Amino acid sequence: MLLRLITWPYVRKHLLRCALTTAGIVLGVAVFVGMHTANQSVLFAFNRTVDKIAGTTQLQVTAGETGFPEEVLERVQAHPGVGVAAPVIEATVQTGLKGEGNLLVLGVDMTGDRNLRDYELEKADEAIIDDPLVFLAQPDSVIVSEKFCQRNGLKLNDHLTMRTMEGPKQFTIRGVMQGDGLAAAYGGNLAIMDIYAAQMVFGRGRTFDRIDLSVAEGQQVGQVRKTLQAALGPGLQVDPPNSRGQQFEAMAKIYSVSANISSLFALFIGLFLIYNTFSIAVTQRRSEIGILRALGATQGQVKRLFLLESGIAGLLGSLVGLGFGLLIARGMARYISDFMGEVYGVAQRAEEISADPRLLATALFLGVATSLIAGWIPARNAAAVDPVKALQKGRVQVITEGENRMRLWSALSCLALAVVSIFFSQQPLFLYSGYLLSVLAALLLTPALCSWLASLLRPVMKFLRPVEGALAADSILQSPRRTSGTVAALSLSVALVIGLGGVSKASYETILNWADAALNPDLFVSSSQGITQRSFRFPSALGEEIRAVEGIDEIQAVRTARIVHEGTPVMLVAAEVHRLAKRVKMQVLEGDPKTMYQSVERGQGVVISDNFALLRNVHQGDTLHIMTPSGQLDMPVLGVVVDYSDQQGTILMDRRVFVKYWKDDTINVFRVYLKRGYTQQAVRQELLRRFGERTRFFVLTNGEIRAFILKITDQWFGLTYVQIFVAVLVAILGIVNTLTVSIADRKRELGVLQAVGGLRSQVRHTIWMEALAIGTLGLLIGYALGAVNLYYILEVTRRDIAGMRLNYRYPFEIALTLIPVMLGAALLSGAGPAEAAVRGSLVEALEYE
């Protein structure tokens, strides 16, 4: 009944204001759902692609990206528990077709692969359907999906050109797949070719990427997996196909941690916006509350009324937030897919949004719970209103001395616990607890800080505008509760921007310093357009031909591949260490730089990157157990260096050790140093002239590699710009609400001002100055909180995200940029309330006593 009689008329009268009330929860829930759903959608798309490609495959034999010799296939087929075993090569290539991007190519043995995968050929040469051996006899044959053909106007027997290790080569479409099975993998950008042709096309030599198999009839998958693993040894992994999704998830973990931090701040921001707007509702309906209390309504009834209102607002805001979150997720999923493709060379498209019902239910619960928590204090205050004072027109906005003292002691307690947590911060629980406690302490201190800072701003405001400035400052000083909620939300947004901006700045400096030391060759010769793509490989003999080109002083052959180490994909770098050590002077954190490289060259150990050591707590003297196709390789850690070649860490070993244990002498990249007097462009053109037509051959300059690295860094920290947008949105929502209640609370004051001759422009200036003052308070407190936030985000980045030791660099440039942005948003927010103040009824304002 109270909802119908009290709440609904208020909502109808202040519909826009009520919409702004729910906007805080909409914002928090949307960020939470958007970031987590985007992450899950990319993972879901990858798993779905794996499932579609797997077909009826029950187990897969793999060795990371390195592959393994062909002989392994015979050992697998000879196992009594194996029914069908088919080798596979998987790679991504650029199609060259407009708008198509990468094409996922599977090299398969058609004689056995059809027992594992249904190709659902809609159109094909009859010979392929009747006899797969014909397909083998035509190494230029490919099978593509119907979707791919429709998008590009292709049909059966048309030609598709790809740049192979044998130069540009035309392939003939011999079959077209249809259906939602294999043909739908990777959005239809899928091609099938003969595996032995794929070995030549991709420069794989006599190796396979993996073996797909199904167990013999009557055999248990788990038992076959166990016995086959024992037969093959630890260097090869025997896992179900979905294990690849777990490895992909490990690579995407960095987004999960970032999403959690941003979501936490977004929900905090939403909490304070809800708190502030419900405080507005209590202030504006003080007379109605007084009437209810005078007519016999109990304190419990009044409290339940406002809690119910906040719960309904939270539910509506959460439902709208779910919708906006899913829209945000669509754009972010593409962003994450592109980033994963750039950094990890992973071929994946997230064309659909995968909304986990459990995630949506969690977001709904968090939204409603946050709204109820935010509405609890206003509801309690509404219930505690004295009926006599409530029926008086005017404002009752003071914070009692006892309440202020309680806040202060609570804040000091949180600060003390946060400081204590720093001493035990090696444990994640203490680190994150200290993080949360420090933020909570700052929020508890916000009302007192607002009053103190406003008193400092008052002389400045009065100097700028003697009447308007004094009135604006006094309005903030006399109504700390009304102002502190908005300032808290603003400061949280600014603190998040400062934290992410500081990490971004420190990362740029650290990565550029590393690039100067590690990426110092003049040219890089790669088999792919991007250095993260490892689908194609050069034969090692090509190195001598490149070395013979005039103007080249030295080349370094490097083989990179991602291997699985203790369940996580990490980068293995096999290089000519004696050449590398002479040219590259990376910062050594552990070990003796004079001797460790010599020992690595002799095959006596490995050097690991700093982020590998930090993320796995490994140090000099520890032993790494590296799984190779030839068995387990135990290598002591001889040193730790600063190296950011991979976000999950790198292991550097001598190339001769790699060739010995992986039986693979192919190359990914040649690092090229030039003689004095020769330019990069001249030698580059000569290299392309000699090798560009006979093989896949890309020559990248040092500047292009550095630009690529900076581009990846920009993509990673693109979230900073999103947070600036969120901060501006928070500023507008919060300040509009605060000024709205300020005008309602000061009707008589503003009416008297106009009655004694005050101009409308003076009233406008008063509101505008109050808006600027609120924005200034949010900036100042946000800058201080941002300094603390930056410290913790740097720690989280070092331990849980990227294992990077980043120097503390306060982002003064971003802080200065926020001044015009936030103050401009404050002025924009004050425009509407200012007009409402000057156009209100003067008679009604003077009645407000």
N, C-alpha and C positions, 0 to 999 in steps of 0.2 A: 504493500500500500504506500509506504514511504517513497519507494522508487517511482511509483506512478504520480504521487502528489508533489514530491519535492525534486527528484532527480530529472524526470522527463521534461518538465517545463524549463528547467535550467539548461538542459541540453538543447532544446529547440531555440531558446533565446540566444545561446552562445555556441552555435554549431561549429563555427570556425575554431573557436577557442578549444572546444572539446576535441576537435580533430587534431589540433596541435598537441593536446594532452597525450594522445595515443602515438604521436609521431616519434617520441623517444623510444618506445618499445618497438615500433616498426623498424626504426633504425638499428637497434641492437639485434633484434631477431634476424633482420635481413642480412646483416654482416655475418652473423654466426652461420646461418643456413647457406648463404652464398659461398663463403670460403670453404666450408666443409663439404658441401655438395659438389662443388667444382672438383675438389681433390678426389672425392669418391667416384665422380663420373669418369674421370680420366682412368682411374684404376679399374673401374667396371668395364670401360671400353677395352682396355688392354686385356683383361681376363676373358671378355667375350670373344675378342679376336683370337686369343690362344685357344679357347674352346672350339671355335669354328674351324680353325686350322687343324686342330688335333683330330677331329673326326672321332673315330672309335679308338684312338690311341689310348692305351691304359698306362703306359710308362714311357719315359724318355731318357735316353742316355746322353749326357752333355758334359762339357768341360769348359763352361763359360764361353767367352767369345773366341777363345783360341782354337777351338775345334780339336780334332784328333785324327790320327792316321786311319786309312781305309781298313787296315787289318782288324780293327776293333769290330767292324761289322761281322766278320767271320766268327769271332769269339761269341758275339751276341747270338747270332743265328744258330750256333752249335749248342747253346744252352737248352737243356731238355724242357724247361718251363716256358720257352718262348714259342709262340705260334707264328706270328708274322713280324718281321723286322725290316723296316725300310729306312734308308739313309735320307737325310734332308740337308739342304743348304738354304739358308734364309738371309736375304739381304734387301736393302732399300736402294732404289735408283731414282734419279730425276728423269721424268718422262720427256721433259722439254715441251709438253703440251700445255697450252695456256690454262691456268687455273687448276691444274691437276696436282701439282706438287709431287710428292714421292709416290713411287709404285713399289709395293711389297712383292718381291719375287721369291717364289719357292722353287728350288731345284729338287726334283723327286725322281725316283726310279719307278717309272710307270708299270713295270712288270710286277711289282709287289705293292705299290702304294695304293692301288685301287681297292685293296682289301681293308685299308684303313680309312680312306676318304672317298666320299661320293661326290664326283665332280658335276653331276646333274647337267650333262652336256645337252644344251638345247639345239645347237648347230655345230656340226663337226664333220671333218672328212670321214667317210665311212670306214676308211682304213684304220683310223685312230680308235674308233669304237670297236672294230672287230679284232684288231691286232696292235697292241701297244708297241710292239717292236718296230712298226713303221714310224712311230713317233720318235723312237730312239735313233732311227736311221736318218732323221732330218733334224740336225742340231740347231737349225734356225727356227724351230717350231715353238710357239707359245700358245697357251690357253689363257684367255682373259674373261672377265665377268661381263654379263650382259649390261650392267649399269655403266661400266667403263666404256663399252662400245657406244651406248646410247648418248652418253655425255660428249663423246668426241667424234661422233659420226662414222664409226668404224664398223666393219662387217667381216664376215668370214673371208679368209685369204688376202685381207688387206695387210699392209706392211707397217711395222712399228720400229722406229730407229732408236737404238740405245748406244751410248758410248761405252764400249767394253775395254778390257785390257788388251784386246787385239785391234783397238781403234773403233770408229763408228761402224756399227753393223746393223743390217736390217733383219728383223725377225718377222715371220709370217704367222698370222693368227690362224691356227689350225682348229681351234675349238672355242666355243662361247659357253660359259657356265651360267646357269640361272638358279633361282631359288634363294632361300634365306640361310643356307648352310655355309659352305666354304666360300661361295661366290659373294656373300655379304660381308666377309671379313675385311677390315680396314676400309669400310665404306665403299666396297667394290673395287678399290684400287689394288687389285691383286692379279698377279700373273703366275702361271705354272710353266716350267720348262724342264727339260731333261737334266738330271743332276750332273752328268759328266760334261754337258755343255756349260752348265753353271760353274763348274770348277774352272773352266777356261775363261769364261766371261768375267768372273770375279777374281781371278788370279789365286785360287785356293790351292793349287797343286793337287796332291793326292790326299786331300783331307776332307772330312765331313764336319758339318756344324753339330749335328745331333743324329740320333737314331730313334725313330718312333716305332713302338712295338705294341703288340697285343699278346696276352699270355695264351698258352695252349689250352684247349678245351679240358675242363676238369681241374685246372690249376687255380690256386688262390693268388690274387695279385700281390698281396702283402708278402707271401712266402717267396714268390718269384723275385720280387724286388730285393728281398734280403739275400737270397742265394746268388743272384746276378751281381749285386753289389760286392759280395765277397769274392766272386770270381774275377771281376774287373779291377778290384783294388780301389783305394781311396781317391785316386787321381781322377776318376770318372764318377759323376753323380747319376744315380738311378732314382728318378723322382716321378711322381705323377705330373701331368702337364700343368696343373694349377700352381705348382711350385714357382713357376716363372712369375706369376702374379705377386707372390710373396717377395721376390727379389725386386720387382718393380716398385712395390709398396715401400721397401726399405730405401730406395732411391728417392721416393716422393715424401719421405718422412719430414724433410725440412719444411715443406709446406704445411704439414699438420701442426708443427710447433708454432709457426708463424700465425696460422689461423687461430690457434688457441689464445695467443697473446692479444691479437687484434679483437677477437670476439669478447674476451674478458673486458677489455677497455670499452668496447661498444656497449656491452650490457651495463657497465658502470655508468656510462654516459646516459643511457636510457633510464636508469634508476633515478638519477638526479633530475632529469627532465620531468619525469613523472612526479617525483617528490615536489618539485617546484610548482608544477601546474596544479597539483592537488592542494598545495598550500594556498594557491590563488583561489581555488574553489571554496576553501574554508573561509578565507578572508571575505570573499564577495557574498557568501551566504551566511555571514555571521548573524544577521537579524533573523533569518529563517530558523537557524539553529536555536536562537534565543526563544523564539515563539514556540518551537517544538518542546524545548525544555520547560518553558512556562506552562504549557498544556499538559505536562506530565510525562513526556518521553524520557526514558532512562538514559544514563550515559552509555550503557551497553547497546541500546538501540541506535543511538546516534553513531557510535563507533562502527557497528555492523553495517549501517547504511553507507558510510564512506568506504569501508573495506569492500563492500559489495560493488560499489561504483568502480573502485580501482581494479577489482578482479574482472569486471566486465570490460573495462577499458583495456586491461592487459590481454584479455582473450581476443578482443577485436583487433588490437594492435598486433598481437602475435600472428593471427590469421592473415592479416594484410602483409605482415613482415615475411611470412612464409612465401607468399606469392612474389613479393619483390626479391626475396632471397633466391628463388629459383630463376628469376630473370637475370639477376647478377651472376648466378652460377653459370649460365649459358655463355656469357662473355668471358668469364674467368677460366672456364674449362678449356676454351680455345687457347687462351693465353698460356695456361699451364702446359697444354699439349705442345704448343710451339716451343716453349722453354725447354721441356724435356727432350724434344727432338733436337734442339740446338746443342744442349749440354751433353746429353747422353747418347745422341744418335739413335733414339728409340723411335721406331716408326709407329705412330699411334694417332688416331683421330678420335676426339670425344664429340661425336655428332649429336648425341642424345644426352639428356640430363638424367642421371640415375638418382632418384630421390629415395633414400633409405627411410622407410616408415619410422624406424627407431630414432633416427636423427631428427625427423620432423616432430615426433612426439616429445623428444628432449627439448627441442627449441620452443615448442608450445608451452611445456612445463616451465622452462626458464623464464619465458616472457611473462607468464601469469604470476609466477613466484616473485619475479623482480618487481612487477607492478604492485603486488600486495605488500612487499617489503617497503617500497617507496611510499605507499599510501598509508602505512601503519602509523607513522608519526603525525601526519595531518589528521588522521582519524582520531587518534588519541587526543590531539589538541582540540579538535572539534567537540569531542565528548566532554572535555574538561572546561569548556567555555562557561563562564558565569552568566546565567540568563540575564541578569540586570545589565552587565557590561555589554552583553551581546546585542541587547535592544538599543544601545546607544549608537548613533551613527558616528562614524569616524574610524580610526585605525587602532588596532591593538596588535602591534607587531614587535614588541620588545622581546628580547631573549633574557630570561631571568638570570640573576647572578649565579644561582645554584646550577642551572642548566649549563651556563658557560663554564663554570668550574668543573663540572662533570666531563664536559667535552675536552677540556684542557688536560685533565688527569688521564683520560682515556687515550688521548693523542700521545702524551708522554710515555704511557705504558707501551703503546704500540711501537713507538720509536725505540724504546729501550730493548724490547724483544727483537726488533729488526736488527739493531746493532749486535746483540748477542748472536743472532743467526748468522751474521757474517763470519764469526769465528768458527762456525761449524758448517760453512757453506760448501764444503767438499761433498756433503750429502745433498742430493737434489731436493729432498723434503725441506731442509733448512733454507736452501737457496730460494725456492719458490715461496716458502712461508715468509721469509724476510722481505721479498719483493711485494707480496700482498700487504704485509703489515706496514711497510713504508708508504704505500699508496693510501691505505686506510688512515694512517696518521695525518697525512697531508689533507685529506678530505675533512677529518674531524677539526683540524685547525683552520679550515677555510673561513668560517664565520668571524673568528677573531682576527684573522689576517685581513679580511675585507674591511672591518671597522678600522683597523690600524692604518691600512694603506689608503682608505678613503679620507681619513683625517689628514694624511700627508698630502693627498691630492687636492684637498679643499682650498688651500691658499692659491695654488696654481690655477684652479678652475675659477676662483673668485677674481684673480688678477685678469684672466682672459675675459670673463663676463661677470662683472660684480654681482648683479642680481641673479641671473640665470645660473651661473656657476655655483653660487652659494646654495641656491634652492636644490639644484641637482645633487650636490654633495651631501646636503642635509637629508635628502630623501633616502640615500643609501645608508647613511649613518643611523637613521631612525628606524630602518626596516632591514636589519641584517639577515633575518630568516628568508625574507622575500628574495634578496639578492644572492645569498650564498649558494643556493641550489644551482642557479644559472652559472655563477662563477666557477663552481666545482665542475660542472659539465664542460665548460669552456677550457678550464685548466687541464682536465683529463685529455681532451682532444689535442691541445697544444703539446702536452707532455708526450703523447704518443708520436706526434709528428717530429718533435725534437729527438726522441729516442731512435726512431727509424732513420731520421736524417743523419744523426751522429754515426750510426752504424754504417750507413751508406758512405759518408765522407771518409771514415776510417778504412773501410774496405777498399775504396778507390785508391787511397794512398798506399795501402799494403800491397794490393794487387799490382799497381803500377811499379812499385819498387821491386817486386818479384819479377815482373815482366822484363824490367831493365836488366836484371841479372841473368834470368834463365832463358829468355827468348831473344837472344842477341844475334842469331844468324841474320845474314842479309836477305836470304831467300829460303822459302820452305817449298819443297817439291812433294805434292800429295797426289794420291790416286782419286781423291774426291774433292768436291768444291768446298767442303767444310772440314776442318781438322778433327771434328768429333765423329765424322762418318768413317767407319772402318770396314765397309762391305767389300771394297776392292783392295787388292794388295799387289805390290810390285815384286817381281823376282829379284833376289839379291844381286844377281849379275848386272842388273841395270846400274848399280852403284858405280862400277868401274867405268861405264860409258859416260855417266854424268861427270865423273871426276876428270875425264879427258877433255871436257869442254873448256875452251880458252877463257881465262879470266877467273876460273874457280880455284881457290886456294886449298879448300878442305871441305869434305862432306862428312856428315855423321848419319849413319843408318840407324833408324829407331823403329822398333816394333812395339806398338801399344795394344793392349787388349784388356777387357774387363774380365776378371776372374772372381769366383765366389770364395770369399775367405770368411770362415765361421758364420756362414749364412748371409753375408752382406756382399754385394758386388763392389769390388775395389779395382783401381787401375794398376795394371802391371806394365812397367816400362822397361823394355830390354834395349839397351844401347851399348855402343862402344865406349865403355866407361873411361878408358884412358884418354880418348879424344875429348869426351864431354868434360872431364875434370879440368883439362887445360883451358878450355874456352869459357866455361860457365862457373862463376864464383857465387854459388848460392850460400845463403846464410846458414851456418852450421850451428845447431843448438846443442847437440850431443855428439860426442865422438871427436876424433883427431883428424882434421881435414888433410893432414900430410900423409896419413897412412891408410885411412879407411877406404879411399877410392882404389888404392893399390890392392887392398885385400878383396874388394868387390870384383876387381878385374880378374883376380886369380880364382874367382868362384868360391871364396871363403865366407861370403855373407851378403847381406843386402843393406841398402839405405832406405829408410822410410820417410815419408813426409810428416811434417809437424801435425797436420790435422788427422792423419792416420793414428799417430801416437796419442793424441788427446782424446779422440773419440773411442779408442780401445784400451787406453791406459797401458801402452806398450813403450818400453824405453830401451836404450842401448844395453846390450848384454842379454836381452830376452831372445827367445828363439821363436821364429815363425814357422808354422807347419803349413806349407804351401802344397796344395793338391795339384799334381800334374798328370797328363795322360800316361806317364811312365811310372807313376806311383807318388808317394808322399816325399816331398823335398823339405828337409829341415834346415833352415838357414838362420844363423844368428844375426841380430840387428847390430850393425857396426856403426850406425850413425843416424841422426835425425836432422833433417834440413827443412827449411821453409820452402814449400812447394805447393802451389794451388792448381796443379794440372787437373785435379778431380776433386769434387766436393766430398767424396767419401774417403779420399786418401789415396796415396800412390806407394808402390813398392818398386824400387829401382834395383835391377840386377844386370849383370853383364850379358850381352847378347849371346855369347857362346854357351852360357848356361841354359838360356832359353831354348836355343837350337837343340841342345843335347836332350833336354827333358820333354820338350814339346814336339820334337821332330819337325820343326817348321822354321825355315830360314827366310820367309817372306818379310817384306818391309811395308810399313804404313807411310812413313815420312822420311825424307832426306833433308837434313839441316845443312844449308849451303852457305859457306863463307867465301867472300870474294877477295881477289887480290887488289892491291891498291891501284887506283887509276881506272878501274872498271866500274861502270854504273849498274845499278840494279836492273834498270829497264833494258839495257843492251844485252846483258847476260840472260835475262828472262826471255827476251825475244829469240835469242839463239837456242835456248833450251826448248822452247815451244816449236821452233822450226824443225829441230832434229827429232823430237820425240812426240810432238802433239798429234801427228797423224797416225802413228803406228800403235799408240796405246792411250789409255786414259791418263792424262798428264795435266796437272794443274800446278802453276807456279805462283805462290803467294809471297808478297813482299812482307818485310818486317812490320811496316806500317799497317798493312791489311790485317795481319794477325792481331796486332794490338787493338785495332778498331773492332775486330770481332769480339775480343775479350771484353772491351768496354761496352759493346752492345749487349752482351750476355749479362754483364753487371747491371746495366740500365734496366734490362728486363726483370732481373731479380728484385731490384729496388723500385720498380714501378709502383709497388704498393704504397710508397711514401706519398705519391701524388694523389692516390685514392684517399689516403688519410687526411691530406690537406682539404680535399673536397668535403669529407665528413666533418672536419673541424669547422669549416665555414657554415655548413648546414646546421650544426649544433649551435653555432653563434646566432644564426638567424632565428631558429626556433626558440632558443632560450631567452634571448633578449626581447623578442616580440612578446612572449608570455610575461616576462618580468615587467616590461613597460606597461603592458595592458593592465596588470593589477596595480601598478604604481599610479596610473591615472585614476583608476576606480577608487583607490585608497586616498587620493589627494584631490578629490573633486572640489571640496570646499576651498582648499588652498589655491587651486588653479582658478576657481571661480572668483574668489576675492581678488586675486591678482589682476584678472581682467576687469572686475568691477571698479577698481581704483585707478584704472587707466592703463593697465598693462596691455601691450600690443600682442596680437596673435603671433607675430614673429618672435616675441620674447618667450611666449609659451612654447613655441616650437623649439627654440634654442635650448630651453630648459630640458625638454625631453631628449633632444639630440645629445646634449652634454651628458645626461644621465646614461644614455646608451653608450657613448664613447667611454665614460668612466667604467661601466661594467665590462666593456671589452678590454680596457686597459688592465683592470684587476685580473681578469682571466688570463691575459698574456703574462703579467708579472708572476702570478702564482704558478702558471703553467711552465714558465721558463725554469723556475726553481725545481718543480716536480720533474720536469724533463731531464734535468741534470742527474737526478737520482735514477730515473727510468732508464737513461742511457747506460749507466753503470750496470744495471741488472740485465739489460738486453745484450750488452757486450759479453757478459758472463754466460748467458743462455746461448748466444751465438758460438762462443768458444767451446762449450761443453756438449750441447745437444744438437746444434744445427749444422755448423760447418767446420768446427774444430779450428777456428782461426783466432790467433792471438792479435787482437786489434788494439791499437793505442786509443786512449781516451781523448777524443777531439770533439769539443762542444761545437755544434754546427751554427756558428754565429751568422753565416750567410742566410741559412734557412730561418733563423730567429728574426733577422731583420726583414726578410721577405714576408713573414707573418704579420708584421706590424700594419702595413697598408691593407693587407688582405682582411685581417680580422677587424680592424677599425672601420674599413669600408663596409664590411658586413654589418657591423654595429650600426652605422649610420643608415644603411638600407633598412635594417630592422626597425629603426626608430621612426621611419617616415610615416607608416600607417598609424601607430599609436599617437604620434604628434598631431596628425590631422584629426583623429578622433577627439583629442583633448581640446582643440580650438573650435571644433564644430559642435560640441556638446551644448546642452541647454544651460544657460547661465542661471536661470531661476532654480532649476533642479540642483545645480552645483552649490548655490548658496543655501539651499534647504539642508544640505548634507552637513550636519553639525556635530 
